[in-house]
Amino acid sequence: MRLLIIGDLGGQLSTATKIAFDRGAKVSHASSPAMALDSLRAGRGADLIMIDVSADIAWLCEALETERIVAPIVACGTEANPDAAARAIRAGAREFIPLPPDPEMIAAVLAAVANDDKPMIASDPSMKAVVDIAEQVAPSDASVLITGESGVGKEVMARFVHKKSRRASRPFISVNCAAIPENLLESELFGHEKGAFTGALARRVGKFEEADGGTLLLDEISEMDPRLQAKLLRAIQEREIDRVGGTKPVQVDIRILATSNRDLGEAVRCGDFREDLLYRLNVMNLRIPPLRERKSDIAELCEFFIEKYSTANGLPAKTLSDEARAQVEAASWPGNVRELENAMHRAVILSRGPLIEVDSIRSPDGSPVVFGAPAGDHDTTALQAVHAASSVSMNFGGVKVGQTVAEVEQELILTTLDHCLGNRTHAANILGISIRTLRNKLRAYQDAGLDVTPPGDARVAG
């Protein structure tokens, strides 16, 4: 955890710094928001910013947004009153901490934003085998490709590898290649010089340099534009990068980890991914099995999430009833650990007593979850879901002669989305395409004037 403190915190700077140090954070200091921005531009990144409530929080938030620097902001002040907190939150701070600082409160804030407090739970033999390989490869500098369906915990595995490596004391930097627009990803990765393009107000160090000495995780690398893959390949081979608009290469010392929920071998055959880049990344492959293949982990994961969210919501300890546990263990969980976590979070909030019953395990829209029989074969389950979704208008006999492939694909995608009540992630999993591909197609359909099911809804039949 890298903590950047801005201002003197009403004279409590040294106290707050010591508390953060004792909690394992690496602390740096800037006297003003402008100096903090210079530090962040220079690659001295932060996972959390604590700022004096009297500083210009709104300016800093706007500057960070303009330059696409992501770091949650917590305001601190000696004015322990609702007005000070409200002003800070309106300006863009995520939380307000009164001063003098309380050690437990700072610890809670650090834990909340660290996003690396998820343990590697591996009771099932299939998952234990993956963890054993991860522990063997972690001390090396070999590139690792971590694969698996959406929600299985690929980033958790990446953090585990980093923590077990010789670089554990150095930065762990993650870049979501699917979440950053293609025209900005190059600058995000490699940085840019002042004036390199419109909006480049100052030199900005990219994630490669920010991760120097540590580990860089390229999350969902399959979504990277093929033109940028060539530059990435050179950076991995030569361990040097060129900033956008730069005139000389910059040496970097990093370990590369990458994740993908797609079959990159198939992406190579389709021309979407460079084969030489795949070879560079796939020195070691860690395939994380989906939750339906590691049933022994489900109960332990449930216990962890229930305890976590009971504590976070100030509720007494809870546990699953025997019936609820049996149903949860029998479910297929197409969204994997992420879906299970969200379900347990809702169950903790909705349950009224110490026991979480089946009726407290609900979908995001509040409707009860329909638990099915254990899914022995996910591909068969996915095909059944597609067939059920399209039984009215898209069974084999309903495909009309003269329909184009694009028309058939469009109807299949929209009908599957209906079946999933607008849940893009579930629909993409069923269809066997990436979430980014699905979103691009849905955007094209909307641009063409078609109705697209919003999340938690269903398309009106035309």
C-alpha positions as CSV (number, residue, x, y, z in Angstrom):
1,M,0.0,0.0,0.0
2,R,1.4,3.3,-1.1
3,L,0.1,6.3,0.8
4,L,0.6,9.9,-0.3
5,I,-0.2,12.6,2.4
6,I,-0.8,16.2,1.2
7,G,-0.5,19.1,3.7
8,D,0.3,19.0,7.4
9,L,-3.1,17.5,8.4
10,G,-3.7,20.2,11.0
11,G,-0.3,19.5,12.7
12,Q,-1.0,15.8,12.9
13,L,1.2,14.7,9.9
14,S,3.8,12.8,12.0
15,T,1.1,11.0,13.9
16,A,-0.8,9.9,10.8
17,T,2.5,8.9,9.1
18,K,3.5,6.7,12.0
19,I,0.1,5.0,12.2
20,A,0.3,4.3,8.4
21,F,3.9,3.0,8.7
22,D,2.9,0.7,11.5
23,R,0.1,-0.7,9.3
24,G,2.5,-1.6,6.6
25,A,2.0,1.4,4.3
26,K,4.8,3.1,2.4
27,V,4.3,6.8,3.0
28,S,5.3,9.9,0.9
29,H,4.5,13.5,1.5
30,A,3.7,16.6,-0.6
31,S,3.1,20.0,0.9
32,S,0.4,21.0,-1.7
33,P,-1.9,19.4,-4.3
34,A,0.3,20.8,-7.1
35,M,3.4,19.2,-5.7
36,A,1.4,15.9,-5.3
37,L,0.4,16.0,-8.9
38,D,4.1,16.5,-10.0
39,S,5.0,13.5,-7.8
40,L,2.3,11.3,-9.4
41,R,3.2,12.4,-12.9
42,A,6.8,11.4,-12.2
43,G,5.7,7.8,-11.5
44,R,5.8,7.9,-7.7
45,G,2.3,6.4,-7.6
46,A,-0.2,6.2,-4.7
47,D,-2.8,3.7,-3.9
48,L,-4.4,6.2,-1.5
49,I,-4.2,10.0,-1.0
50,M,-4.8,11.6,2.4
51,I,-5.3,15.3,2.1
52,D,-5.7,18.2,4.5
53,V,-9.4,19.3,4.4
54,S,-8.2,22.9,4.0
55,A,-6.4,22.1,0.7
56,D,-8.0,22.5,-2.7
57,I,-9.5,19.0,-3.0
58,A,-11.7,19.9,-6.0
59,W,-8.7,21.1,-8.0
60,L,-6.8,17.9,-7.3
61,C,-9.7,15.7,-8.2
62,E,-10.2,17.5,-11.5
63,A,-6.4,17.3,-12.3
64,L,-6.3,13.6,-11.6
65,E,-9.3,13.0,-13.8
66,T,-7.9,15.1,-16.6
67,E,-4.6,13.1,-16.5
68,R,-6.3,9.7,-15.9
69,I,-4.5,9.2,-12.6
70,V,-6.6,6.9,-10.4
71,A,-6.2,7.1,-6.6
72,P,-9.0,7.4,-4.0
73,I,-8.8,10.5,-1.8
74,V,-9.5,10.7,1.9
75,A,-9.8,14.1,3.5
76,C,-8.5,14.7,7.1
77,G,-9.2,17.7,9.3
78,T,-9.4,18.9,12.9
79,E,-12.9,20.2,12.2
80,A,-14.8,17.1,13.3
81,N,-18.1,18.4,12.2
82,P,-20.6,17.4,9.5
83,D,-20.0,20.6,7.4
84,A,-16.3,19.9,7.0
85,A,-17.1,16.3,6.0
86,A,-19.8,17.4,3.6
87,R,-17.5,19.9,1.9
88,A,-14.8,17.4,1.4
89,I,-17.2,14.7,0.0
90,R,-18.7,17.3,-2.4
91,A,-15.2,18.3,-3.6
92,G,-14.5,14.7,-4.5
93,A,-13.1,13.0,-1.4
94,R,-14.3,9.4,-0.8
95,E,-14.1,9.6,3.0
96,F,-13.5,12.1,5.8
97,I,-11.3,11.3,8.8
98,P,-11.4,13.6,11.9
99,L,-8.1,14.5,13.5
100,P,-6.2,13.6,15.7
101,P,-6.3,10.3,13.8
102,D,-7.6,7.1,15.2
103,P,-5.4,4.1,14.5
104,E,-8.2,1.7,13.9
105,M,-10.0,4.1,11.6
106,I,-6.9,4.6,9.5
107,A,-6.4,0.8,9.4
108,A,-9.9,0.3,8.2
109,V,-9.5,2.9,5.5
110,L,-6.2,1.4,4.3
111,A,-7.8,-2.1,4.2
112,A,-10.8,-0.8,2.3
113,V,-8.8,0.7,-0.5
114,A,-5.9,-1.7,-0.7
115,N,-7.9,-4.2,-2.7
116,D,-5.3,-6.9,-1.9
117,D,-6.8,-8.3,1.3
118,K,-8.4,-11.3,-0.4
119,P,-6.7,-14.5,0.7
120,M,-5.7,-17.3,-1.6
121,I,-8.3,-19.8,-0.5
122,A,-7.4,-23.2,-1.9
123,S,-8.9,-26.3,-0.2
124,D,-9.9,-28.1,-3.4
125,P,-7.2,-30.3,-4.9
126,S,-7.6,-28.6,-8.4
127,M,-6.9,-25.2,-6.9
128,K,-4.2,-26.4,-4.6
129,A,-2.3,-27.7,-7.6
130,V,-2.4,-24.3,-9.3
131,V,-1.2,-22.6,-6.0
132,D,1.7,-25.0,-5.7
133,I,2.9,-24.2,-9.2
134,A,2.4,-20.5,-8.5
135,E,4.6,-20.8,-5.4
136,Q,7.3,-22.5,-7.5
137,V,7.4,-20.0,-10.3
138,A,7.0,-16.9,-8.1
139,P,10.6,-16.4,-7.1
140,S,11.7,-16.3,-10.7
141,D,11.4,-13.4,-13.1
142,A,9.6,-15.5,-15.7
143,S,6.5,-14.0,-17.3
144,V,3.3,-15.6,-16.2
145,L,0.0,-15.8,-18.1
146,I,-3.0,-16.3,-15.8
147,T,-6.1,-17.6,-17.5
148,G,-9.6,-18.5,-16.5
149,E,-13.2,-17.4,-16.8
150,S,-14.4,-13.9,-15.6
151,G,-14.6,-13.8,-11.8
152,V,-12.3,-16.7,-10.9
153,G,-9.7,-14.5,-9.2
154,K,-7.0,-13.9,-11.7
155,E,-5.9,-10.7,-10.2
156,V,-5.9,-12.3,-6.7
157,M,-3.5,-14.9,-8.1
158,A,-1.3,-12.2,-9.7
159,R,-1.0,-10.4,-6.3
160,F,-0.2,-13.8,-4.7
161,V,2.6,-14.4,-7.2
162,H,4.0,-10.9,-6.5
163,K,3.9,-11.3,-2.8
164,K,5.8,-14.6,-3.1
165,S,8.4,-13.1,-5.4
166,R,11.7,-11.4,-4.7
167,R,10.0,-8.1,-5.8
168,A,7.4,-8.3,-3.0
169,S,8.7,-5.1,-1.4
170,R,8.5,-3.2,-4.7
171,P,5.4,-1.8,-6.5
172,F,2.6,-4.0,-7.9
173,I,1.0,-2.0,-10.7
174,S,-2.2,-3.2,-12.5
175,V,-3.5,-2.0,-15.8
176,N,-6.9,-3.1,-17.1
177,C,-6.4,-3.2,-20.9
178,A,-10.1,-3.6,-21.5
179,A,-11.2,-0.6,-19.4
180,I,-8.9,2.1,-21.0
181,P,-9.8,3.5,-24.5
182,E,-7.4,2.3,-27.2
183,N,-6.3,5.8,-28.0
184,L,-5.2,6.3,-24.4
185,L,-3.8,2.9,-23.5
186,E,-0.4,3.6,-25.1
187,S,0.1,6.7,-23.0
188,E,-1.1,4.9,-19.9
189,L,1.4,2.1,-20.4
190,F,4.5,4.0,-21.7
191,G,3.9,7.6,-20.6
192,H,4.2,10.7,-22.7
193,E,6.2,13.9,-23.0
194,K,4.7,17.4,-22.6
195,G,3.0,18.4,-25.8
196,A,3.0,14.9,-27.3
197,F,-0.7,15.3,-28.1
198,T,-3.6,17.6,-27.2
199,G,-4.1,17.5,-23.4
200,A,-0.5,16.4,-22.6
201,L,0.1,19.3,-20.3
202,A,3.3,17.9,-18.7
203,R,5.5,14.8,-18.9
204,R,3.7,11.8,-17.5
205,V,5.4,8.6,-16.5
206,G,3.5,5.5,-17.6
207,K,2.8,2.2,-15.8
208,F,5.9,0.5,-17.0
209,E,8.1,3.1,-15.3
210,E,5.9,3.3,-12.3
211,A,6.3,-0.5,-11.8
212,D,10.1,-0.3,-12.1
213,G,11.7,-2.8,-9.8
214,G,8.4,-4.5,-9.2
215,T,5.6,-6.3,-11.1
216,L,3.3,-5.0,-13.9
217,L,0.0,-6.8,-14.3
218,L,-1.6,-6.5,-17.8
219,D,-5.2,-7.4,-17.0
220,E,-7.3,-8.8,-19.8
221,I,-4.5,-8.4,-22.3
222,S,-6.5,-10.1,-25.0
223,E,-8.4,-6.8,-25.4
224,M,-5.3,-4.9,-26.5
225,D,-5.3,-3.4,-30.0
226,P,-2.9,-5.5,-32.3
227,R,-1.0,-2.3,-33.2
228,L,-0.1,-1.7,-29.6
229,Q,0.9,-5.3,-29.1
230,A,4.0,-4.8,-31.3
231,K,5.2,-2.0,-29.0
232,L,4.5,-4.1,-26.0
233,L,6.4,-7.0,-27.4
234,R,9.5,-4.8,-27.8
235,A,9.2,-3.5,-24.3
236,I,9.1,-7.0,-22.9
237,Q,12.0,-8.2,-25.0
238,E,14.3,-5.2,-24.5
239,R,13.1,-4.1,-21.1
240,E,13.0,-0.6,-22.4
241,I,10.1,1.7,-23.5
242,D,9.6,4.8,-25.5
243,R,7.3,7.5,-24.1
244,V,4.8,8.9,-26.5
245,G,6.6,11.9,-28.1
246,G,9.9,10.9,-26.5
247,T,13.3,11.0,-28.2
248,K,15.2,8.3,-26.3
249,P,14.3,4.9,-24.8
250,V,13.9,4.4,-21.0
251,Q,15.2,1.3,-19.3
252,V,12.8,-0.5,-17.0
253,D,13.3,-3.5,-14.6
254,I,10.0,-5.2,-14.3
255,R,8.3,-8.6,-14.1
256,I,5.3,-9.1,-16.4
257,L,2.1,-10.9,-15.4
258,A,-0.9,-11.0,-17.7
259,T,-4.4,-12.3,-17.5
260,S,-7.0,-13.3,-20.0
261,N,-10.5,-14.9,-19.9
262,R,-10.2,-15.8,-23.6
263,D,-8.4,-18.6,-25.4
264,L,-5.3,-16.7,-26.7
265,G,-4.4,-19.5,-28.9
266,E,-7.7,-19.1,-30.7
267,A,-7.2,-15.3,-30.8
268,V,-3.8,-15.9,-32.5
269,R,-5.6,-18.1,-35.1
270,C,-8.2,-15.4,-35.7
271,G,-5.5,-12.8,-36.2
272,D,-6.5,-10.8,-33.1
273,F,-3.4,-11.5,-31.1
274,R,0.3,-11.8,-32.0
275,E,1.8,-15.2,-31.7
276,D,5.2,-13.9,-30.8
277,L,3.7,-11.9,-27.9
278,L,1.8,-14.9,-26.7
279,Y,5.1,-16.9,-26.5
280,R,6.7,-14.0,-24.5
281,L,3.9,-13.9,-22.0
282,N,3.2,-17.6,-21.7
283,V,6.5,-18.7,-20.2
284,M,4.3,-20.2,-17.5
285,N,0.5,-20.6,-17.6
286,L,-1.6,-20.7,-14.5
287,R,-5.1,-21.8,-15.4
288,I,-7.5,-21.0,-12.5
289,P,-10.4,-23.5,-12.5
290,P,-13.9,-22.1,-12.4
291,L,-15.8,-22.4,-9.1
292,R,-18.0,-25.3,-10.4
293,E,-14.7,-27.3,-10.7
294,R,-13.5,-26.5,-7.2
295,K,-16.6,-27.2,-5.1
296,S,-14.5,-27.8,-1.9
297,D,-13.6,-24.1,-1.9
298,I,-17.1,-22.8,-1.9
299,A,-17.9,-23.2,1.8
300,E,-14.6,-21.6,2.9
301,L,-15.1,-18.7,0.5
302,C,-18.6,-18.2,1.9
303,E,-17.3,-18.1,5.4
304,F,-14.6,-15.5,4.5
305,F,-17.1,-13.2,2.6
306,I,-19.8,-13.5,5.3
307,E,-17.3,-12.5,8.1
308,K,-15.9,-9.7,5.9
309,Y,-19.2,-8.1,5.2
310,S,-20.7,-8.7,8.6
311,T,-17.7,-6.7,10.1
312,A,-17.9,-4.0,7.4
313,N,-21.6,-3.4,8.0
314,G,-21.3,-3.5,11.8
315,L,-23.4,-6.7,12.1
316,P,-23.0,-9.6,14.5
317,A,-21.4,-12.8,13.2
318,K,-23.5,-14.8,10.8
319,T,-23.3,-18.2,9.1
320,L,-25.0,-20.2,6.4
321,S,-27.8,-22.6,7.4
322,D,-27.2,-26.2,6.4
323,E,-29.9,-25.9,3.6
324,A,-28.3,-22.7,2.3
325,R,-24.8,-24.1,2.3
326,A,-26.0,-27.2,0.4
327,Q,-27.8,-25.0,-2.2
328,V,-24.8,-22.7,-2.6
329,E,-22.4,-25.6,-3.1
330,A,-24.7,-27.2,-5.7
331,A,-25.0,-24.0,-7.8
332,S,-22.9,-23.5,-10.9
333,W,-22.0,-19.8,-10.2
334,P,-21.3,-18.7,-13.8
335,G,-19.8,-15.5,-12.4
336,N,-17.5,-17.5,-10.3
337,V,-15.9,-16.1,-7.1
338,R,-17.0,-12.5,-7.9
339,E,-20.6,-13.6,-8.2
340,L,-20.4,-15.7,-5.0
341,E,-18.9,-12.7,-3.1
342,N,-21.7,-10.4,-4.2
343,A,-24.3,-12.9,-3.3
344,M,-22.8,-13.3,0.2
345,H,-22.6,-9.5,0.6
346,R,-26.3,-9.2,-0.2
347,A,-27.2,-12.2,2.0
348,V,-25.4,-10.6,5.0
349,I,-27.5,-7.5,4.6
350,L,-30.8,-9.2,3.9
351,S,-30.7,-11.9,6.6
352,R,-32.4,-11.0,9.8
353,G,-30.8,-13.4,12.3
354,P,-27.5,-15.2,12.9
355,L,-28.4,-17.8,10.3
356,I,-28.4,-17.0,6.6
357,E,-31.3,-18.9,5.0
358,V,-31.8,-19.7,1.3
359,D,-34.4,-16.9,0.9
360,S,-31.7,-14.3,1.8
361,I,-29.5,-15.3,-1.1
362,R,-30.9,-13.0,-3.9
363,S,-30.0,-11.6,-7.3
364,P,-28.9,-8.0,-7.6
365,D,-32.5,-6.9,-8.4
366,G,-33.7,-8.5,-5.1
367,S,-35.4,-11.5,-6.7
368,P,-34.6,-15.0,-5.2
369,V,-31.8,-16.9,-6.8
370,V,-33.0,-20.1,-8.6
371,F,-30.5,-22.8,-7.6
372,G,-30.0,-25.5,-10.2
373,A,-28.4,-28.9,-10.0
374,P,-24.6,-29.0,-10.0
375,A,-23.2,-28.2,-13.4
376,G,-21.0,-31.0,-14.5
377,D,-20.2,-29.6,-17.8
378,H,-20.2,-25.8,-18.3
379,D,-20.2,-25.9,-22.1
380,T,-23.4,-28.1,-22.0
381,T,-25.0,-25.7,-19.5
382,A,-24.1,-22.7,-21.7
383,L,-25.6,-24.3,-24.8
384,Q,-28.7,-25.2,-22.9
385,A,-29.0,-21.6,-21.7
386,V,-28.6,-20.3,-25.3
387,H,-31.2,-22.8,-26.6
388,A,-33.6,-21.9,-23.8
389,A,-33.1,-18.2,-24.6
390,S,-33.8,-18.6,-28.3
391,S,-36.4,-21.4,-28.2
392,V,-39.2,-19.0,-29.5
393,S,-37.5,-17.5,-32.5
394,M,-34.0,-19.0,-32.8
395,N,-34.3,-22.7,-32.8
396,F,-32.6,-24.4,-35.7
397,G,-35.8,-24.8,-37.7
398,G,-36.6,-21.0,-37.1
399,V,-33.5,-19.8,-38.9
400,K,-34.9,-18.5,-42.2
401,V,-33.3,-19.1,-45.6
402,G,-32.0,-15.8,-46.8
403,Q,-30.9,-14.5,-43.3
404,T,-27.4,-13.3,-43.2
405,V,-24.9,-14.5,-40.6
406,A,-24.9,-11.0,-39.1
407,E,-28.7,-11.1,-38.7
408,V,-28.5,-14.5,-37.0
409,E,-25.7,-13.4,-34.8
410,Q,-27.6,-10.2,-33.8
411,E,-30.7,-12.1,-32.9
412,L,-28.7,-14.7,-30.9
413,I,-26.9,-12.0,-29.0
414,L,-30.0,-9.9,-28.2
415,T,-32.1,-13.0,-27.2
416,T,-29.3,-14.3,-24.9
417,L,-29.1,-10.9,-23.3
418,D,-32.8,-11.0,-22.7
419,H,-32.4,-14.4,-21.1
420,C,-29.7,-12.9,-18.8
421,L,-32.0,-10.0,-17.9
422,G,-29.4,-7.6,-19.4
423,N,-26.4,-8.9,-17.4
424,R,-23.6,-8.3,-19.9
425,T,-21.0,-10.5,-18.1
426,H,-23.3,-13.6,-18.0
427,A,-24.4,-13.1,-21.6
428,A,-20.7,-12.8,-22.8
429,N,-19.9,-16.0,-20.9
430,I,-22.8,-17.9,-22.5
431,L,-21.9,-16.6,-26.0
432,G,-18.2,-17.4,-25.6
433,I,-17.1,-13.8,-26.4
434,S,-15.3,-11.2,-24.4
435,I,-17.3,-8.5,-22.6
436,R,-15.6,-5.9,-24.7
437,T,-16.8,-7.5,-27.9
438,L,-20.3,-7.8,-26.6
439,R,-20.4,-4.2,-25.6
440,N,-19.1,-3.1,-29.0
441,K,-21.8,-5.1,-30.8
442,L,-24.5,-3.8,-28.5
443,R,-23.4,-0.2,-29.1
444,A,-23.6,-0.8,-32.8
445,Y,-27.1,-2.2,-32.4
446,Q,-28.2,0.8,-30.4
447,D,-26.7,3.1,-33.0
448,A,-28.8,1.3,-35.6
449,G,-31.9,2.1,-33.5
450,L,-32.5,-1.4,-32.0
451,D,-33.7,-1.9,-28.5
452,V,-31.0,-3.4,-26.2
453,T,-31.9,-4.9,-22.9
454,P,-30.7,-2.7,-20.0
455,P,-29.3,-4.5,-16.9
456,G,-32.0,-6.0,-14.8
457,D,-34.6,-5.7,-17.5
458,A,-35.9,-7.5,-20.6
459,R,-36.3,-6.3,-24.2
460,V,-39.8,-5.4,-25.3
461,A,-40.8,-7.7,-28.1
462,G,-41.4,-5.9,-31.3
